[in-house]
């Protein structure tokens, strides 16, 4: 009969490896996510008037 899958590693070395892998993945995720420090303090660039969606001129305008 097959043994059930273990949810916890059998050895302390494997547990340490998984803990280090988890820390590495967390650090990688933090490095790839934009932060407030990455943003331009001047805010977003203005949109040129020619590329804005202007309302169509209707009969009441």
Helices and strands as residue ranges (DSSP letters): H 12-32, G 36-38, G 49-51
